[in-house]
Amino acid sequence: MSYLIASDKLGKIGDLYVAKAGINVSALLASGFITELAEVSTTEEEKPAKTKPKKAPKE
Amino acid sequence: MATSTYLSTPVTTVNGIDLTDQCTGATVNINYDQLEATSFGDASRKYVAGLGSHSITLDFYASFAASETWATLSTLVGTSTTITVQPVAGSESATNPKMTLTGCFIATLPIVNALGALGTISITANGGVYTTDITPA
């Protein structure tokens, strides 16, 4: 899990937060000092299968 | 002769948060259990160090503003954290050691409110591993 700094008391806001040993990350999250960084998917989204629209039958 | 004057320079952090601007006092107690090691043949008592039993007491103004004392401390009660105290801001050195208590437990959060006075919060963190850092970062 990665975190972003959300308070200038911790560092530059928006920077990646790397917790040192002994730091209570849960408390920092609960108090809003850091926020969870949304995981970015590295896999491409599956493209929908190409389907040709059926032509209407000729009358 | 007194050689350390604490005016506005000490740096105090709790859980990585710099609360220096709210802190008015810091007491670091470095303590080890004293174990008897005297044996026959000794003319005087001898002792060896047992388990470390350290604590840090910090006095703060009670600020309920964002990212201040209440926000920092209220979520730490009943949990373990890390506290640092350094005499002067700047690089660690033999004359400016950073005292760190890692994994210390905060059991209570007493908030003192008095008429006509600034509110205060004094916490005592017990236990944990004590280290002194004198190596510049």
N, CA and C atoms of all chains as a GROMACS GRO file, in nm:
protein
  588
    1MET      N    1   0.085  -0.119   0.000
    1MET     CA    2   0.000   0.000   0.000
    1MET      C    3   0.089   0.125   0.000
    2SER      N    4   0.056   0.221  -0.085
    2SER     CA    5   0.132   0.346  -0.091
    2SER      C    6   0.047   0.462  -0.039
    3TYR      N    7   0.115   0.564   0.012
    3TYR     CA    8   0.043   0.677   0.072
    3TYR      C    9   0.100   0.809   0.020
    4LEU      N   10   0.013   0.909   0.021
    4LEU     CA   11   0.054   1.043  -0.017
    4LEU      C   12   0.046   1.134   0.105
    5ILE      N   13   0.141   1.228   0.115
    5ILE     CA   14   0.140   1.324   0.225
    5ILE      C   15   0.027   1.424   0.202
    6ALA      N   16  -0.055   1.444   0.308
    6ALA     CA   17  -0.169   1.535   0.296
    6ALA      C   18  -0.158   1.652   0.393
    7SER      N   19  -0.049   1.659   0.468
    7SER     CA   20  -0.030   1.769   0.564
    7SER      C   21   0.115   1.815   0.559
    8ASP      N   22   0.134   1.947   0.562
    8ASP     CA   23   0.273   1.997   0.557
    8ASP      C   24   0.348   1.972   0.687
    9LYS      N   25   0.279   1.917   0.788
    9LYS     CA   26   0.348   1.878   0.912
    9LYS      C   27   0.436   1.755   0.889
   10LEU      N   28   0.406   1.682   0.783
   10LEU     CA   29   0.480   1.559   0.752
   10LEU      C   30   0.582   1.580   0.643
   11GLY      N   31   0.557   1.676   0.558
   11GLY     CA   32   0.645   1.698   0.443
   11GLY      C   33   0.569   1.775   0.336
   12LYS      N   34   0.616   1.760   0.213
   12LYS     CA   35   0.552   1.832   0.104
   12LYS      C   36   0.423   1.761   0.064
   13ILE      N   37   0.316   1.835   0.065
   13ILE     CA   38   0.186   1.777   0.032
   13ILE      C   39   0.189   1.723  -0.111
   14GLY      N   40   0.142   1.599  -0.124
   14GLY     CA   41   0.137   1.535  -0.255
   14GLY      C   42   0.253   1.441  -0.279
   15ASP      N   43   0.359   1.454  -0.200
   15ASP     CA   44   0.473   1.362  -0.214
   15ASP      C   45   0.436   1.224  -0.162
   16LEU      N   46   0.508   1.125  -0.210
   16LEU     CA   47   0.487   0.989  -0.161
   16LEU      C   48   0.536   0.980  -0.017
   17TYR      N   49   0.455   0.920   0.068
   17TYR     CA   50   0.495   0.905   0.209
   17TYR      C   51   0.554   0.767   0.232
   18VAL      N   52   0.675   0.766   0.284
   18VAL     CA   53   0.741   0.640   0.317
   18VAL      C   54   0.755   0.635   0.469
   19ALA      N   55   0.685   0.544   0.531
   19ALA     CA   56   0.684   0.536   0.678
   19ALA      C   57   0.814   0.476   0.729
   20LYS      N   58   0.870   0.541   0.833
   20LYS     CA   59   0.988   0.485   0.899
   20LYS      C   60   0.942   0.383   1.003
   21ALA      N   61   1.036   0.304   1.050
   21ALA     CA   62   1.004   0.202   1.149
   21ALA      C   63   0.946   0.266   1.274
   22GLY      N   64   0.840   0.205   1.325
   22GLY     CA   65   0.781   0.253   1.449
   22GLY      C   66   0.672   0.357   1.431
   23ILE      N   67   0.650   0.401   1.307
   23ILE     CA   68   0.546   0.501   1.282
   23ILE      C   69   0.412   0.431   1.270
   24ASN      N   70   0.312   0.487   1.338
   24ASN     CA   71   0.178   0.431   1.338
   24ASN      C   72   0.102   0.487   1.217
   25VAL      N   73   0.106   0.411   1.109
   25VAL     CA   74   0.046   0.458   0.983
   25VAL      C   75  -0.106   0.468   0.994
   26SER      N   76  -0.166   0.377   1.068
   26SER     CA   77  -0.313   0.381   1.084
   26SER      C   78  -0.358   0.512   1.147
   27ALA      N   79  -0.282   0.559   1.246
   27ALA     CA   80  -0.317   0.685   1.312
   27ALA      C   81  -0.302   0.803   1.217
   28LEU      N   82  -0.197   0.800   1.135
   28LEU     CA   83  -0.178   0.908   1.038
   28LEU      C   84  -0.292   0.911   0.937
   29LEU      N   85  -0.336   0.794   0.896
   29LEU     CA   86  -0.449   0.784   0.802
   29LEU      C   87  -0.577   0.837   0.866
   30ALA      N   88  -0.601   0.792   0.990
   30ALA     CA   89  -0.724   0.830   1.060
   30ALA      C   90  -0.732   0.980   1.084
   31SER      N   91  -0.617   1.043   1.104
   31SER     CA   92  -0.615   1.187   1.131
   31SER      C   93  -0.603   1.270   1.005
   32GLY      N   94  -0.587   1.206   0.892
   32GLY     CA   95  -0.582   1.279   0.766
   32GLY      C   96  -0.447   1.335   0.728
   33PHE      N   97  -0.342   1.288   0.795
   33PHE     CA   98  -0.208   1.336   0.760
   33PHE      C   99  -0.160   1.275   0.628
   34ILE      N  100  -0.210   1.157   0.600
   34ILE     CA  101  -0.175   1.091   0.473
   34ILE      C  102  -0.303   1.034   0.413
   35THR      N  103  -0.298   1.009   0.284
   35THR     CA  104  -0.411   0.945   0.216
   35THR      C  105  -0.358   0.827   0.138
   36GLU      N  106  -0.445   0.732   0.119
   36GLU     CA  107  -0.404   0.614   0.041
   36GLU      C  108  -0.393   0.653  -0.105
   37LEU      N  109  -0.289   0.603  -0.166
   37LEU     CA  110  -0.269   0.627  -0.309
   37LEU      C  111  -0.344   0.519  -0.384
   38ALA      N  112  -0.434   0.561  -0.471
   38ALA     CA  113  -0.511   0.463  -0.548
   38ALA      C  114  -0.417   0.383  -0.635
   39GLU      N  115  -0.434   0.252  -0.632
   39GLU     CA  116  -0.349   0.167  -0.713
   39GLU      C  117  -0.378   0.190  -0.861
   40VAL      N  118  -0.271   0.207  -0.937
   40VAL     CA  119  -0.286   0.226  -1.081
   40VAL      C  120  -0.260   0.093  -1.150
   41SER      N  121  -0.356   0.049  -1.228
   41SER     CA  122  -0.342  -0.079  -1.297
   41SER      C  123  -0.242  -0.066  -1.411
   42THR      N  124  -0.154  -0.165  -1.420
   42THR     CA  125  -0.054  -0.162  -1.527
   42THR      C  126  -0.094  -0.250  -1.645
   43THR      N  127  -0.206  -0.320  -1.630
   43THR     CA  128  -0.252  -0.406  -1.740
   43THR      C  129  -0.353  -0.330  -1.824
   44GLU      N  130  -0.347  -0.357  -1.953
   44GLU     CA  131  -0.440  -0.288  -2.042
   44GLU      C  132  -0.580  -0.345  -2.023
   45GLU      N  133  -0.673  -0.255  -2.038
   45GLU     CA  134  -0.811  -0.302  -2.030
   45GLU      C  135  -0.842  -0.388  -2.151
   46GLU      N  136  -0.919  -0.493  -2.127
   46GLU     CA  137  -0.956  -0.580  -2.239
   46GLU      C  138  -1.052  -0.505  -2.330
   47LYS      N  139  -1.020  -0.516  -2.459
   47LYS     CA  140  -1.108  -0.450  -2.554
   47LYS      C  141  -1.228  -0.540  -2.579
   48PRO      N  142  -1.340  -0.479  -2.596
   48PRO     CA  143  -1.458  -0.562  -2.625
   48PRO      C  144  -1.442  -0.631  -2.760
   49ALA      N  145  -1.498  -0.751  -2.771
   49ALA     CA  146  -1.488  -0.826  -2.896
   49ALA      C  147  -1.556  -0.749  -3.008
   50LYS      N  148  -1.488  -0.753  -3.124
   50LYS     CA  149  -1.547  -0.682  -3.238
   50LYS      C  150  -1.661  -0.766  -3.295
   51THR      N  151  -1.771  -0.705  -3.300
   51THR     CA  152  -1.886  -0.775  -3.359
   51THR      C  153  -1.948  -0.687  -3.465
   52LYS      N  154  -1.959  -0.744  -3.580
   52LYS     CA  155  -2.020  -0.665  -3.686
   52LYS      C  156  -2.171  -0.668  -3.669
   53PRO      N  157  -2.229  -0.554  -3.682
   53PRO     CA  158  -2.376  -0.553  -3.670
   53PRO      C  159  -2.437  -0.629  -3.787
   54LYS      N  160  -2.532  -0.710  -3.753
   54LYS     CA  161  -2.596  -0.789  -3.858
   54LYS      C  162  -2.681  -0.698  -3.946
   55LYS      N  163  -2.668  -0.727  -4.074
   55LYS     CA  164  -2.751  -0.646  -4.165
   55LYS      C  165  -2.895  -0.696  -4.160
   56ALA      N  166  -2.980  -0.601  -4.175
   56ALA     CA  167  -3.122  -0.640  -4.175
   56ALA      C  168  -3.150  -0.721  -4.301
   57PRO      N  169  -3.221  -0.828  -4.286
   57PRO     CA  170  -3.252  -0.912  -4.404
   57PRO      C  171  -3.330  -0.832  -4.508
   58LYS      N  172  -3.288  -0.857  -4.634
   58LYS     CA  173  -3.359  -0.786  -4.742
   58LYS      C  174  -3.495  -0.847  -4.763
   59GLU      N  175  -3.585  -0.763  -4.787
   59GLU     CA  176  -3.721  -0.814  -4.808
   59GLU      C  177  -3.746  -0.836  -4.956
   60MET      N  178   2.800   2.358   3.626
   60MET     CA  179   2.755   2.476   3.554
   60MET      C  180   2.654   2.436   3.448
   61ALA      N  181   2.544   2.506   3.446
   61ALA     CA  182   2.441   2.474   3.346
   61ALA      C  183   2.493   2.508   3.207
   62THR      N  184   2.476   2.417   3.116
   62THR     CA  185   2.527   2.442   2.981
   62THR      C  186   2.420   2.432   2.875
   63SER      N  187   2.302   2.384   2.912
   63SER     CA  188   2.196   2.371   2.812
   63SER      C  189   2.080   2.462   2.847
   64THR      N  190   2.053   2.556   2.761
   64THR     CA  191   1.940   2.646   2.782
   64THR      C  192   1.835   2.616   2.676
   65TYR      N  193   1.715   2.582   2.721
   65TYR     CA  194   1.609   2.549   2.627
   65TYR      C  195   1.517   2.669   2.609
   66LEU      N  196   1.528   2.731   2.495
   66LEU     CA  197   1.444   2.845   2.467
   66LEU      C  198   1.342   2.806   2.362
   67SER      N  199   1.376   2.824   2.238
   67SER     CA  200   1.278   2.791   2.135
   67SER      C  201   1.333   2.689   2.035
   68THR      N  202   1.448   2.635   2.065
   68THR     CA  203   1.513   2.553   1.964
   68THR      C  204   1.484   2.403   1.966
   69PRO      N  205   1.439   2.343   2.076
   69PRO     CA  206   1.420   2.197   2.074
   69PRO      C  207   1.316   2.155   1.970
   70VAL      N  208   1.336   2.038   1.914
   70VAL     CA  209   1.246   1.984   1.814
   70VAL      C  210   1.181   1.858   1.870
   71THR      N  211   1.049   1.852   1.860
   71THR     CA  212   0.976   1.738   1.913
   71THR      C  213   0.884   1.683   1.805
   72THR      N  214   0.893   1.554   1.781
   72THR     CA  215   0.801   1.491   1.687
   72THR      C  216   0.730   1.375   1.755
   73VAL      N  217   0.605   1.357   1.717
   73VAL     CA  218   0.524   1.244   1.766
   73VAL      C  219   0.467   1.175   1.643
   74ASN      N  220   0.499   1.049   1.628
   74ASN     CA  221   0.455   0.972   1.512
   74ASN      C  222   0.495   1.038   1.380
   75GLY      N  223   0.611   1.101   1.381
   75GLY     CA  224   0.661   1.165   1.259
   75GLY      C  225   0.608   1.305   1.237
   76ILE      N  226   0.514   1.350   1.322
   76ILE     CA  227   0.456   1.484   1.307
   76ILE      C  228   0.535   1.583   1.393
   77ASP      N  229   0.576   1.692   1.334
   77ASP     CA  230   0.652   1.794   1.407
   77ASP      C  231   0.555   1.880   1.488
   78LEU      N  232   0.559   1.862   1.621
   78LEU     CA  233   0.470   1.938   1.710
   78LEU      C  234   0.549   2.040   1.793
   79THR      N  235   0.665   2.077   1.743
   79THR     CA  236   0.751   2.170   1.816
   79THR      C  237   0.678   2.299   1.853
   80ASP      N  238   0.596   2.350   1.759
   80ASP     CA  239   0.532   2.479   1.783
   80ASP      C  240   0.418   2.471   1.885
   81GLN      N  241   0.387   2.351   1.934
   81GLN     CA  242   0.284   2.337   2.036
   81GLN      C  243   0.341   2.284   2.167
   82CYS      N  244   0.469   2.249   2.166
   82CYS     CA  245   0.530   2.182   2.281
   82CYS      C  246   0.595   2.282   2.376
   83THR      N  247   0.572   2.261   2.506
   83THR     CA  248   0.632   2.351   2.605
   83THR      C  249   0.725   2.278   2.701
   84GLY      N  250   0.728   2.146   2.693
   84GLY     CA  251   0.816   2.073   2.783
   84GLY      C  252   0.834   1.929   2.740
   85ALA      N  253   0.952   1.877   2.761
   85ALA     CA  254   0.980   1.737   2.725
   85ALA      C  255   1.072   1.676   2.830
   86THR      N  256   1.030   1.562   2.882
   86THR     CA  257   1.112   1.492   2.980
   86THR      C  258   1.140   1.352   2.929
   87VAL      N  259   1.266   1.324   2.906
   87VAL     CA  260   1.306   1.192   2.857
   87VAL      C  261   1.367   1.114   2.973
   88ASN      N  262   1.306   1.002   3.007
   88ASN     CA  263   1.356   0.918   3.116
   88ASN      C  264   1.419   0.792   3.058
   89ILE      N  265   1.550   0.782   3.069
   89ILE     CA  266   1.621   0.662   3.024
   89ILE      C  267   1.645   0.576   3.148
   90ASN      N  268   1.586   0.460   3.150
   90ASN     CA  269   1.587   0.382   3.273
   90ASN      C  270   1.605   0.233   3.242
   91TYR      N  271   1.687   0.168   3.321
   91TYR     CA  272   1.704   0.023   3.309
   91TYR      C  273   1.681  -0.042   3.444
   92ASP      N  274   1.620  -0.158   3.443
   92ASP     CA  275   1.606  -0.232   3.568
   92ASP      C  276   1.745  -0.262   3.622
   93GLN      N  277   1.757  -0.251   3.752
   93GLN     CA  278   1.887  -0.272   3.817
   93GLN      C  279   1.888  -0.411   3.877
   94LEU      N  280   1.966  -0.501   3.820
   94LEU     CA  281   1.968  -0.640   3.865
   94LEU      C  282   2.089  -0.666   3.954
   95GLU      N  283   2.062  -0.727   4.065
   95GLU     CA  284   2.171  -0.759   4.158
   95GLU      C  285   2.263  -0.865   4.098
   96ALA      N  286   2.392  -0.841   4.104
   96ALA     CA  287   2.490  -0.936   4.051
   96ALA      C  288   2.601  -0.964   4.151
   97THR      N  289   2.574  -0.928   4.276
   97THR     CA  290   2.676  -0.948   4.380
   97THR      C  291   2.689  -1.097   4.412
   98SER      N  292   2.810  -1.140   4.431
   98SER     CA  293   2.831  -1.282   4.465
   98SER      C  294   2.930  -1.292   4.581
   99PHE      N  295   2.945  -1.413   4.632
   99PHE     CA  296   3.043  -1.436   4.738
   99PHE      C  297   3.180  -1.389   4.691
  100GLY      N  298   3.251  -1.329   4.778
  100GLY     CA  299   3.383  -1.277   4.743
  100GLY      C  300   3.380  -1.130   4.711
  101ASP      N  301   3.262  -1.077   4.684
  101ASP     CA  302   3.252  -0.933   4.657
  101ASP      C  303   3.247  -0.857   4.789
  102ALA      N  304   3.315  -0.746   4.792
  102ALA     CA  305   3.313  -0.663   4.911
  102ALA      C  306   3.207  -0.554   4.900
  103SER      N  307   3.157  -0.533   4.780
  103SER     CA  308   3.054  -0.431   4.758
  103SER      C  309   2.948  -0.488   4.664
  104ARG      N  310   2.834  -0.429   4.666
  104ARG     CA  311   2.726  -0.476   4.578
  104ARG      C  312   2.757  -0.439   4.434
  105LYS      N  313   2.716  -0.529   4.344
  105LYS     CA  314   2.733  -0.504   4.202
  105LYS      C  315   2.597  -0.517   4.135
  106TYR      N  316   2.580  -0.446   4.028
  106TYR     CA  317   2.454  -0.451   3.954
  106TYR      C  318   2.482  -0.459   3.804
  107VAL      N  319   2.388  -0.518   3.733
  107VAL     CA  320   2.392  -0.515   3.587
  107VAL      C  321   2.258  -0.463   3.538
  108ALA      N  322   2.258  -0.416   3.415
  108ALA     CA  323   2.135  -0.362   3.358
  108ALA      C  324   2.041  -0.474   3.317
  109GLY      N  325   1.915  -0.455   3.348
  109GLY     CA  326   1.813  -0.549   3.304
  109GLY      C  327   1.737  -0.492   3.186
  110LEU      N  328   1.608  -0.510   3.187
  110LEU     CA  329   1.527  -0.460   3.076
  110LEU      C  330   1.522  -0.308   3.078
  111GLY      N  331   1.520  -0.250   2.962
  111GLY     CA  332   1.500  -0.106   2.952
  111GLY      C  333   1.356  -0.072   2.985
  112SER      N  334   1.335   0.037   3.054
  112SER     CA  335   1.199   0.080   3.091
  112SER      C  336   1.194   0.231   3.078
  113HIS      N  337   1.188   0.276   2.955
  113HIS     CA  338   1.203   0.419   2.926
  113HIS      C  339   1.066   0.488   2.913
  114SER      N  340   1.070   0.618   2.921
  114SER     CA  341   0.947   0.694   2.900
  114SER      C  342   0.980   0.837   2.856
  115ILE      N  343   0.884   0.897   2.790
  115ILE     CA  344   0.895   1.038   2.752
  115ILE      C  345   0.764   1.107   2.789
  116THR      N  346   0.776   1.218   2.858
  116THR     CA  347   0.659   1.300   2.890
  116THR      C  348   0.668   1.430   2.813
  117LEU      N  349   0.559   1.463   2.744
  117LEU     CA  350   0.556   1.585   2.663
  117LEU      C  351   0.437   1.672   2.704
  118ASP      N  352   0.461   1.800   2.712
  118ASP     CA  353   0.355   1.896   2.745
  118ASP      C  354   0.324   1.979   2.621
  119PHE      N  355   0.195   1.982   2.586
  119PHE     CA  356   0.154   2.056   2.466
  119PHE      C  357   0.041   2.153   2.500
  120TYR      N  358   0.026   2.253   2.414
  120TYR     CA  359  -0.098   2.330   2.414
  120TYR      C  360  -0.202   2.246   2.342
  121ALA      N  361  -0.325   2.257   2.388
  121ALA     CA  362  -0.433   2.182   2.324
  121ALA      C  363  -0.483   2.261   2.204
  122SER      N  364  -0.448   2.215   2.086
  122SER     CA  365  -0.497   2.279   1.964
  122SER      C  366  -0.582   2.178   1.890
  123PHE      N  367  -0.705   2.221   1.859
  123PHE     CA  368  -0.797   2.132   1.788
  123PHE      C  369  -0.800   2.164   1.638
  124ALA      N  370  -0.708   2.248   1.594
  124ALA     CA  371  -0.698   2.281   1.452
  124ALA      C  372  -0.647   2.159   1.375
  125ALA      N  373  -0.668   2.162   1.244
  125ALA     CA  374  -0.623   2.052   1.160
  125ALA      C  375  -0.472   2.033   1.173
  126SER      N  376  -0.431   1.908   1.180
  126SER     CA  377  -0.288   1.870   1.182
  126SER      C  378  -0.215   1.916   1.307
  127GLU      N  379  -0.286   1.952   1.412
  127GLU     CA  380  -0.219   1.996   1.534
  127GLU      C  381  -0.227   1.889   1.642
  128THR      N  382  -0.221   1.930   1.768
  128THR     CA  383  -0.203   1.832   1.876
  128THR      C  384  -0.317   1.731   1.887
  129TRP      N  385  -0.442   1.779   1.884
  129TRP     CA  386  -0.554   1.686   1.898
  129TRP      C  387  -0.556   1.587   1.782
  130ALA      N  388  -0.540   1.638   1.661
  130ALA     CA  389  -0.542   1.550   1.543
  130ALA      C  390  -0.431   1.447   1.550
  131THR      N  391  -0.316   1.487   1.602
  131THR     CA  392  -0.202   1.396   1.607
  131THR      C  393  -0.218   1.292   1.719
  132LEU      N  394  -0.260   1.339   1.836
  132LEU     CA  395  -0.256   1.252   1.955
  132LEU      C  396  -0.382   1.168   1.974
  133SER      N  397  -0.496   1.217   1.930
  133SER     CA  398  -0.621   1.147   1.961
  133SER      C  399  -0.626   1.007   1.899
  134THR      N  400  -0.562   0.990   1.786
  134THR     CA  401  -0.566   0.858   1.722
  134THR      C  402  -0.452   0.768   1.770
  135LEU      N  403  -0.368   0.820   1.858
  135LEU     CA  404  -0.255   0.741   1.907
  135LEU      C  405  -0.280   0.681   2.045
  136VAL      N  406  -0.386   0.725   2.112
  136VAL     CA  407  -0.413   0.673   2.247
  136VAL      C  408  -0.445   0.524   2.238
  137GLY      N  409  -0.379   0.448   2.321
  137GLY     CA  410  -0.400   0.303   2.320
  137GLY      C  411  -0.320   0.233   2.213
  138THR      N  412  -0.226   0.304   2.151
  138THR     CA  413  -0.143   0.241   2.048
  138THR      C  414   0.005   0.274   2.074
  139SER      N  415   0.089   0.216   1.992
  139SER     CA  416   0.232   0.242   2.001
  139SER      C  417   0.276   0.335   1.888
  140THR      N  418   0.379   0.413   1.916
  140THR     CA  419   0.427   0.507   1.816
  140THR      C  420   0.574   0.538   1.843
  141THR      N  421   0.624   0.637   1.773
  141THR     CA  422   0.764   0.679   1.790
  141THR      C  423   0.769   0.828   1.823
  142ILE      N  424   0.849   0.862   1.922
  142ILE     CA  425   0.864   1.002   1.964
  142ILE      C  426   1.012   1.039   1.958
  143THR      N  427   1.040   1.159   1.906
  143THR     CA  428   1.178   1.206   1.905
  143THR      C  429   1.187   1.342   1.973
  144VAL      N  430   1.298   1.364   2.040
  144VAL     CA  431   1.327   1.494   2.103
  144VAL      C  432   1.472   1.526   2.071
  145GLN      N  433   1.493   1.647   2.019
  145GLN     CA  434   1.628   1.690   1.985
  145GLN      C  435   1.650   1.830   2.040
  146PRO      N  436   1.762   1.856   2.105
  146PRO     CA  437   1.784   1.986   2.170
  146PRO      C  438   1.776   2.105   2.075
  147VAL      N  439   1.831   2.089   1.955
  147VAL     CA  440   1.836   2.199   1.861
  147VAL      C  441   1.800   2.147   1.723
  148ALA      N  442   1.727   2.225   1.646
  148ALA     CA  443   1.696   2.187   1.509
  148ALA      C  444   1.825   2.176   1.428
  149GLY      N  445   1.826   2.083   1.334
  149GLY     CA  446   1.945   2.068   1.250
  149GLY      C  447   2.000   1.928   1.259
  150SER      N  448   2.119   1.912   1.206
  150SER     CA  449   2.180   1.780   1.197
  150SER      C  450   2.211   1.723   1.335
  151GLU      N  451   2.198   1.592   1.344
  151GLU     CA  452   2.234   1.523   1.468
  151GLU      C  453   2.386   1.526   1.484
  152SER      N  454   2.430   1.539   1.608
  152SER     CA  455   2.574   1.537   1.636
  152SER      C  456   2.591   1.499   1.782
  153ALA      N  457   2.716   1.485   1.824
  153ALA     CA  458   2.743   1.451   1.964
  153ALA      C  459   2.693   1.558   2.058
  154THR      N  460   2.688   1.681   2.010
  154THR     CA  461   2.640   1.791   2.094
  154THR      C  462   2.493   1.825   2.066
  155ASN      N  463   2.434   1.752   1.973
  155ASN     CA  464   2.292   1.773   1.940
  155ASN      C  465   2.227   1.638   1.912
  156PRO      N  466   2.220   1.552   2.013
  156PRO     CA  467   2.170   1.416   1.989
  156PRO      C  468   2.019   1.412   1.970
  157LYS      N  469   1.976   1.327   1.879
  157LYS     CA  470   1.832   1.304   1.863
  157LYS      C  471   1.794   1.183   1.948
  158MET      N  472   1.712   1.206   2.048
  158MET     CA  473   1.668   1.097   2.136
  158MET      C  474   1.537   1.041   2.082
  159THR      N  475   1.535   0.912   2.055
  159THR     CA  476   1.419   0.849   1.993
  159THR      C  477   1.370   0.733   2.078
  160LEU      N  478   1.240   0.731   2.100
  160LEU     CA  479   1.178   0.617   2.167
  160LEU      C  480   1.083   0.553   2.066
  161THR      N  481   1.122   0.437   2.018
  161THR     CA  482   1.048   0.369   1.912
  161THR      C  483   0.958   0.262   1.972
  162GLY      N  484   0.833   0.263   1.934
  162GLY     CA  485   0.739   0.161   1.983
  162GLY      C  486   0.690   0.187   2.124
  163CYS      N  487   0.686   0.314   2.163
  163CYS     CA  488   0.638   0.347   2.299
  163CYS      C  489   0.486   0.356   2.299
  164PHE      N  490   0.428   0.328   2.414
  164PHE     CA  491   0.282   0.316   2.426
  164PHE      C  492   0.223   0.438   2.495
  165ILE      N  493   0.120   0.496   2.433
  165ILE     CA  494   0.049   0.609   2.494
  165ILE      C  495  -0.082   0.557   2.551
  166ALA      N  496  -0.092   0.557   2.682
  166ALA     CA  497  -0.210   0.496   2.748
  166ALA      C  498  -0.322   0.596   2.771
  167THR      N  499  -0.288   0.720   2.798
  167THR     CA  500  -0.393   0.818   2.831
  167THR      C  501  -0.368   0.950   2.759
  168LEU      N  502  -0.477   1.026   2.743
  168LEU     CA  503  -0.468   1.156   2.678
  168LEU      C  504  -0.544   1.258   2.763
  169PRO      N  505  -0.480   1.308   2.869
  169PRO     CA  506  -0.550   1.404   2.956
  169PRO      C  507  -0.549   1.545   2.897
  170ILE      N  508  -0.668   1.601   2.884
  170ILE     CA  509  -0.681   1.737   2.830
  170ILE      C  510  -0.725   1.828   2.944
  171VAL      N  511  -0.646   1.930   2.969
  171VAL     CA  512  -0.674   2.020   3.081
  171VAL      C  513  -0.734   2.150   3.028
  172ASN      N  514  -0.855   2.179   3.072
  172ASN     CA  515  -0.923   2.303   3.032
  172ASN      C  516  -0.948   2.386   3.157
  173ALA      N  517  -0.899   2.507   3.158
  173ALA     CA  518  -0.918   2.594   3.274
  173ALA      C  519  -0.964   2.731   3.228
  174LEU      N  520  -1.048   2.792   3.310
  174LEU     CA  521  -1.102   2.923   3.278
  174LEU      C  522  -0.990   3.026   3.262
  175GLY      N  523  -0.991   3.093   3.152
  175GLY     CA  524  -0.895   3.201   3.132
  175GLY      C  525  -0.754   3.155   3.099
  176ALA      N  526  -0.738   3.028   3.065
  176ALA     CA  527  -0.604   2.979   3.034
  176ALA      C  528  -0.608   2.893   2.908
  177LEU      N  529  -0.496   2.884   2.843
  177LEU     CA  530  -0.489   2.797   2.726
  177LEU      C  531  -0.500   2.652   2.769
  178GLY      N  532  -0.574   2.575   2.694
  178GLY     CA  533  -0.586   2.433   2.724
  178GLY      C  534  -0.453   2.363   2.701
  179THR      N  535  -0.430   2.258   2.776
  179THR     CA  536  -0.304   2.184   2.763
  179THR      C  537  -0.330   2.035   2.756
  180ILE      N  538  -0.236   1.966   2.698
  180ILE     CA  539  -0.238   1.820   2.690
  180ILE      C  540  -0.100   1.771   2.730
  181SER      N  541  -0.094   1.683   2.828
  181SER     CA  542   0.034   1.623   2.866
  181SER      C  543   0.024   1.472   2.846
  182ILE      N  544   0.117   1.420   2.771
  182ILE     CA  545   0.115   1.275   2.748
  182ILE      C  546   0.244   1.213   2.801
  183THR      N  547   0.231   1.088   2.843
  183THR     CA  548   0.349   1.010   2.880
  183THR      C  549   0.347   0.882   2.797
  184ALA      N  550   0.454   0.860   2.727
  184ALA     CA  551   0.468   0.739   2.646
  184ALA      C  552   0.568   0.647   2.716
  185ASN      N  553   0.524   0.525   2.740
  185ASN     CA  554   0.607   0.430   2.814
  185ASN      C  555   0.655   0.315   2.726
  186GLY      N  556   0.769   0.262   2.765
  186GLY     CA  557   0.821   0.144   2.696
  186GLY      C  558   0.887   0.181   2.564
  187GLY      N  559   0.912   0.081   2.483
  187GLY     CA  560   0.976   0.105   2.355
  187GLY      C  561   1.127   0.096   2.364
  188VAL      N  562   1.188   0.106   2.249
  188VAL     CA  563   1.334   0.096   2.238
  188VAL      C  564   1.394   0.237   2.230
  189TYR      N  565   1.487   0.265   2.320
  189TYR     CA  566   1.548   0.397   2.322
  189TYR      C  567   1.678   0.395   2.241
  190THR      N  568   1.693   0.496   2.155
  190THR     CA  569   1.819   0.512   2.081
  190THR      C  570   1.858   0.660   2.081
  191THR      N  571   1.987   0.682   2.071
  191THR     CA  572   2.039   0.818   2.057
  191THR      C  573   2.114   0.825   1.926
  192ASP      N  574   2.070   0.916   1.840
  192ASP     CA  575   2.134   0.931   1.709
  192ASP      C  576   2.222   1.054   1.709
  193ILE      N  577   2.352   1.033   1.685
  193ILE     CA  578   2.445   1.147   1.679
  193ILE      C  579   2.511   1.155   1.543
  194THR      N  580   2.461   1.073   1.450
  194THR     CA  581   2.518   1.072   1.315
  194THR      C  582   2.436   1.165   1.225
  195PRO      N  583   2.500   1.262   1.163
  195PRO     CA  584   2.425   1.352   1.074
  195PRO      C  585   2.353   1.276   0.964
  196ALA      N  586   2.228   1.316   0.939
  196ALA     CA  587   2.147   1.245   0.837
  196ALA      C  588   2.204   1.267   0.699
   0.00000   0.00000   0.00000
